[in-house]
Amino acid sequence: MFDVLDKGSVFVCDTNGPGEVPPARYDNWVRYRHKATGRAVTHINAHAVASIESAGRPEDLPRTRCAEAQFQNLKDLAVAKSDHNGVVATFSIQN
C-alpha cells in the first residue's frame, strides 16, 4: 500500500542526564508514498517522558528539560517535513 521514501531518527537528549537510565529519547520519522495516489505523507513517532511533575507542577529535572526539548524538536520536525504534504504524529508515554 505504501513505499518508504525516506526515514531517520533525531537524538534529542538523555532522559535523566548523560549515561543515566531510562534511555535516551529520539524523534523518529518515515516518509511514505501511497502507491495508489502517489501522495506523500510523513509519520513522526516519539516515546515521550512519562513524568515531569510533582503534585501537578513541573519539576526542574533533567527529564523535564529533555521533554521540553523533545516536543520542541517534534514541532520543528513536523514543519520541516510537511512539504505541503500530510504529517501524522504519534506518541507513546513510557518511563
Buried (B, 14 or more C-beta within 10 A) or exposed (E): EBEEEEEEEBEBBBBBEEEEEBEBBBBBBBBBBEEEEEEBBBBBBBBBBEEBEEEEEEEEBBBBBBBBBBBEBBEEBBEEBEEEEBBEBEBEEEE
